[in-house]
Amino acid sequence: MIIESAEIFLFELPFIKSYQTSYGDMNQKRSIIVKLSTSHLSGYGEASTLPFPFYLPEYTDTSFIVLKDLIIPQITGKRINHPSEMTKLFTHIKRYNFAKTAVETALWDLYSQQLKTPLWQLLGGKQKEIKIGGAVGITEDKNKLLEEISLKIEQGYKRIKLKIKPGWDIQPLEIIRNKFPDVPLLADANSAYTLKDIELLKTLDNFNLMMIEQPLGWDDIIDHAELQQQINTPICLDESILSLENTRKAIKINACKIINIKPGRVGGLTEAKKIHDLCQKNNIGVWCGGMLESSIGAFFNLSLATLDHFIYPAALNTNDYLDDIVTYKCIPENGTVKVPNFLSDFKVDEDKLITYTVTGSVK
C-alpha cells in the first residue's frame, strides 16, 4: 500500500470528572490522531500521550512536533507492505514511542482493511471477549472513594485499580479492604516511591493485592528487583518497560512478576506482541493497560488483549469521557467488551474530531 496523504489532529477530549494521579490532575485528555490514506482507504491511529512530561519524557506537544517534522514526511509517498516495517523505518528516532504508535496503528488499520481480516486475527488473538478493570483516582474523601468503588463493582468491573502516592496509600487501602475484603485490587504508584520507603511498601502485603504497579523510579529496573525480593506482593512494571530489550533485562534480574503492556508506551502493536510472547515464555503475567485512550486507541489495545497470555483484566477508560470521536463509542457491558473486528465498526466521526481538534497538520 502506498501512503498518499497524512493528517495529524491534536485534540482535547473532556473528562466527566477530574482524574487525579500522583503526578497531577487532568480535566481533559490532550491526545493525537493520525489519519493515513491510500488511493481508496483511510486508516486511523492514536498517540495517547499525556499533556505533561510527568509519566514519561514524551508528551503530547512534543509528539506532535516529531510526527509533523520527522515521521510523517518519511511516510507520505512510501510503499508499506506490512505495519511491522515501521520498526526499522524509524530506528534513527530515539524513543518517541507514542508518536510512532500513532502511525503504526494507522498502518495496522489500513492493512486489516486491505486484507479484509480482523485485526485481532492478524495479531494471532484468541480471546474475543475481554475482561475489563476499573480505575479510581486519588479521592481523599472517604465516602466518595467508597461510592466510586461501589459503582465500579455494580458495573461489573473485574478488578479495581487504585492510584496511590506517599501520604495516600495505607489509609485508602485499609478503607477499601474493610468495606470490600474480596474485591480484586491493585495499587498503582506511578513511580512515586523509592527504596527508602521499603518498610511502608512491605506493609502492602497485608492487603492481598493482585499487584503493585511501578512503585519505584520511572526508568528503574534494578531497584525493583531488590524490592521484589523483600515483598510478597507481585510487582508490575509499567513506565520502565519501553521495549523488548527492557523486558528481557527485567525478567533476567527478577525485577517483577507482571508487566503492564501498553502499545503506545512501547512503540506499537508489533513490539507489544513481542513483549507478550517473551513474557509468556518466561511465565511473567501480562495485562493490557491504557493511557486514557479514545475509542480509536482503545480498539487497538483490545485487539492486542485477545492474545492468550493476557491473563489479567484490561484497562478501558472511554466511559470517563463526556464525548468521543466515534459514532459508536467503545464501552464495557458488565465488565467485559466484545472486541470489534475492524476500527470502522466504531465509525470515526470526523466532524467531532475536527470539533475537538486544537491544531492539525496535513502532508
C-alpha positions in Angstrom: 0.0 0.0 0.0 1.2 3.5 -0.9 0.5 6.2 1.6 -0.7 9.2 -0.4 -1.6 11.6 2.3 -1.4 12.0 6.1 -3.3 14.2 8.6 -2.5 14.9 12.2 -5.1 16.0 14.7 -4.1 17.2 18.1 -7.3 17.2 20.1 -8.7 17.7 23.6 -11.5 15.5 24.9 -13.1 16.5 28.2 -13.5 14.1 31.1 -16.7 13.7 33.1 -14.8 14.4 36.3 -11.2 15.4 37.1 -8.8 12.5 37.1 -6.1 12.7 39.8 -2.9 10.7 40.0 0.4 11.1 41.9 1.7 13.4 39.2 -1.3 15.7 38.9 -4.9 16.4 37.8 -6.4 16.3 34.4 -9.8 17.6 33.3 -9.4 16.7 29.7 -7.2 14.4 27.6 -4.8 16.1 25.1 -4.0 13.5 22.5 -3.2 12.9 18.8 -5.0 11.1 16.0 -3.1 10.3 12.8 -5.1 9.6 9.6 -3.2 7.8 6.7 -4.8 7.5 3.3 -4.1 5.4 0.2 -5.9 5.8 -3.1 -9.0 4.1 -1.7 -8.7 3.6 2.0 -8.1 5.6 5.2 -6.7 4.3 8.5 -6.6 5.9 11.9 -4.2 5.6 14.8 -3.8 7.3 18.2 -0.8 8.7 20.1 -2.3 8.6 23.5 0.2 10.8 25.3 -0.3 12.9 28.4 -0.3 16.7 28.3 2.8 16.9 30.5 6.1 15.1 30.8 5.4 13.5 34.2 4.6 9.9 33.2 7.4 9.7 30.6 9.5 12.4 28.9 7.4 12.3 25.8 4.2 14.3 26.0 1.5 15.5 23.5 3.1 18.6 22.2 6.5 17.0 21.6 4.8 14.0 19.9 3.0 16.4 17.6 6.3 18.1 16.5 8.1 14.8 16.0 5.1 13.5 13.9 4.8 16.6 11.8 8.5 17.3 11.2 10.2 13.8 11.3 7.8 10.9 11.0 5.0 11.9 8.6 7.3 13.3 5.9 9.0 9.9 5.7 5.7 8.0 5.4 3.9 10.0 2.7 4.5 8.6 -0.8 6.2 5.5 0.6 5.1 1.9 -0.1 4.5 0.0 3.1 3.9 -3.8 2.7 3.4 -4.6 6.4 3.0 -2.4 9.6 6.0 -4.1 11.2 8.2 -2.2 8.7 7.7 0.8 11.0 10.2 -0.6 13.5 13.1 -0.5 11.1 12.0 2.7 9.3 12.3 4.9 12.4 15.1 3.3 14.4 17.1 6.5 14.0 14.5 8.4 16.0 15.2 7.6 19.6 12.1 6.9 21.8 9.0 8.9 20.9 7.2 5.6 21.0 3.7 7.2 21.3 4.3 9.2 18.1 5.5 6.1 16.3 2.5 4.2 17.6 0.0 6.6 16.1 1.4 5.8 12.6 2.0 2.1 13.2 -1.6 1.6 14.4 -3.0 3.6 11.5 -1.0 1.2 9.2 -2.5 -1.8 11.0 -5.9 -0.3 10.4 -5.1 0.0 6.7 -3.6 -3.4 6.5 -6.6 -5.0 8.2 -8.9 -3.3 5.8 -6.8 -4.2 2.8 -6.8 -7.9 3.7 -10.4 -7.7 4.9 -9.2 -9.6 8.0 -10.0 -8.6 11.6 -7.0 -7.0 13.4 -7.3 -9.4 16.4 -6.9 -12.3 14.0 -3.9 -10.8 12.2 -2.2 -10.4 15.6 -3.0 -14.1 16.5 -5.6 -13.4 19.1 -8.0 -15.9 20.6 -10.0 -14.2 23.3 -12.8 -12.4 21.6 -14.4 -11.2 24.9 -12.1 -9.1 27.1 -12.5 -8.7 30.9 -12.2 -5.0 31.9 -10.9 -3.5 35.2 -12.0 -0.2 36.7 -9.7 2.6 37.9 -10.1 5.0 40.7 -8.0 8.2 41.0 -6.8 9.7 44.2 -10.0 10.6 46.1 -9.3 11.8 49.6 -12.9 11.9 50.7 -13.6 8.5 52.3 -17.3 8.4 51.3 -16.6 9.5 47.7 -13.9 6.9 47.4 -16.2 4.1 48.6 -19.0 5.4 46.4 -16.7 5.3 43.3 -15.6 1.7 44.0 -19.2 0.6 44.8 -20.2 1.9 41.4 -17.4 0.1 39.6 -18.3 -3.1 41.3 -22.0 -2.6 40.4 -21.0 -2.0 36.8 -19.3 -5.4 36.8 -15.7 -4.4 36.5 -13.4 -7.4 37.2 -10.8 -5.6 39.3 -10.2 -2.2 40.8 -7.0 -0.2 40.3 -6.4 2.5 43.0 -3.9 5.3 42.4 -1.7 5.9 45.4 1.1 8.3 46.5 3.1 8.9 49.6 0.6 10.0 52.3 -2.3 8.4 50.4 -1.6 4.7 50.4 -2.2 2.7 53.6 -5.3 4.6 54.7 -7.3 4.2 51.5 -6.3 0.6 51.2 -7.5 0.0 54.7 -10.7 1.8 54.0 -11.3 -0.3 50.8 -10.4 -3.7 52.4 -12.6 -3.0 55.4 -15.6 -2.5 53.1 -14.6 -4.8 50.2 -12.4 -7.6 51.6 -12.5 -9.8 48.5 -12.6 -7.4 45.5 -9.6 -7.9 43.2 -7.4 -4.8 43.9 -4.2 -3.4 42.6 -2.3 -0.3 43.7 -0.7 2.0 41.1 2.1 4.2 42.4 3.3 5.8 39.1 6.9 5.7 40.4 6.1 7.8 43.5 8.3 5.9 46.0 12.0 4.9 46.5 13.8 2.1 48.4 13.8 4.5 51.4 10.1 3.6 51.6 10.7 -0.1 51.7 9.2 -0.6 55.2 6.0 1.1 54.1 5.9 -0.9 50.9 6.3 -4.1 52.9 3.0 -3.3 54.7 1.2 -3.5 51.4 1.5 -7.3 51.7 -1.3 -7.0 54.3 -3.9 -6.0 51.8 -4.0 -9.1 49.5 -3.2 -7.0 46.4 -3.1 -8.5 42.9 0.0 -6.4 42.3 1.6 -3.0 43.0 2.3 -1.2 39.8 5.6 0.7 39.2 6.3 1.7 42.8 9.8 3.0 42.2 11.6 5.2 39.6 10.0 5.5 36.1 13.2 4.3 34.4 14.3 1.9 37.1 14.6 -1.9 36.8 17.4 -2.7 39.3 15.8 -1.3 42.5 12.6 -3.0 41.6 14.5 -6.3 41.6 15.7 -5.6 45.2 12.2 -4.6 46.3 10.6 -7.7 44.8 12.9 -9.9 46.8 11.6 -8.3 50.0 7.8 -8.2 49.4 5.3 -10.8 48.6 3.0 -8.6 46.6 3.8 -9.0 42.9 5.5 -6.0 41.3 4.1 -4.9 38.0 6.4 -2.9 35.8 4.9 -0.1 33.6 6.9 3.0 32.8 10.3 1.3 32.8 9.3 -1.2 30.1 9.8 0.7 26.9 10.9 -2.1 24.7 11.5 -5.8 24.3 15.1 -5.3 25.5 13.9 -3.6 28.7 11.6 -6.6 29.2 14.4 -9.1 28.7 16.5 -7.3 31.3 13.7 -7.1 33.8 13.0 -10.8 33.5 16.7 -11.7 33.8 17.1 -10.0 37.2 13.6 -10.9 38.5 12.5 -7.3 38.8 8.8 -8.1 38.5 6.3 -10.9 38.3 3.9 -9.0 36.0 4.2 -6.5 33.1 1.6 -3.9 32.0 1.8 -3.8 28.2 0.7 -0.5 26.7 1.2 -0.4 22.9 1.7 3.4 23.0 4.5 3.2 25.6 6.5 0.5 23.7 6.1 1.9 20.1 3.1 -0.1 18.7 1.5 -3.4 18.4 4.5 -5.2 16.8 6.7 -4.5 19.8 3.9 -5.2 22.2 3.3 -8.6 20.7 7.0 -9.5 21.0 6.9 -8.5 24.7 3.8 -10.6 25.2 5.5 -13.6 23.7 8.6 -13.2 25.8 6.6 -12.9 29.0 4.6 -16.0 28.1 7.8 -17.9 27.5 9.1 -16.9 30.9 5.8 -17.2 32.9 5.6 -13.4 33.6 1.9 -12.4 33.8 0.7 -9.6 31.5 -2.2 -7.3 31.1 -3.1 -4.6 28.6 -3.0 -1.2 30.3 -4.3 2.1 28.9 -3.4 5.8 28.6 -7.0 7.1 28.7 -7.4 6.5 25.0 -10.4 7.5 22.9 -12.3 4.6 21.3 -9.8 4.7 18.4 -6.8 3.9 20.7 -8.9 1.5 22.7 -9.7 -0.6 19.7 -6.0 -1.4 19.1 -5.5 -2.1 22.8 -8.4 -4.5 22.9 -7.3 -6.2 19.7 -3.9 -6.8 21.3 -5.5 -8.1 24.5 -7.1 -11.0 22.6 -3.6 -12.7 22.7 -3.9 -15.7 25.1 -1.3 -14.7 27.7 -3.2 -11.5 28.7 -4.4 -13.1 31.9 -5.5 -10.0 33.9 -8.4 -7.6 33.1 -7.5 -4.9 30.7 -7.9 -1.1 31.0 -10.6 0.8 29.2 -11.4 4.4 30.1 -13.8 5.5 27.4 -16.6 5.7 30.0 -14.6 8.6 31.6 -15.2 11.0 28.7 -18.2 13.3 28.2 -18.0 12.6 24.4 -15.9 10.6 21.9 -14.7 11.0 18.4 -16.6 8.0 17.0 -20.2 7.4 16.3 -20.4 4.1 18.3 -18.4 4.5 21.5 -16.4 1.6 22.8 -17.9 0.8 26.3 -17.8 -2.2 28.5 -21.0 -4.1 29.5 -21.0 -5.9 32.8 -17.2 -5.6 32.9 -16.5 -7.1 29.5 -16.1 -6.0 25.9 -16.6 -7.9 22.7 -13.7 -7.0 20.5 -14.8 -5.4 17.2 -13.4 -6.9 14.0 -12.5 -3.5 12.5 -11.9 0.0 13.7 -14.6 1.1 11.1 -17.2 -0.7 13.3 -16.9 2.4 15.6 -17.3 4.8 12.6 -14.8 7.6 13.2 -16.8 10.9 13.4 -14.7 13.4 11.5 -17.0 16.3 12.4 -16.4 15.5 16.1 -12.7 15.0 15.5 -12.4 18.5 13.9 -14.6 20.0 16.7 -12.2 18.8 19.4 -9.0 19.5 17.4 -6.8 22.2 18.8 -4.2 22.1 16.0 -3.5 20.0 13.0 -1.3 19.3 10.0 -1.7 17.8 6.5 1.1 16.3 4.4 
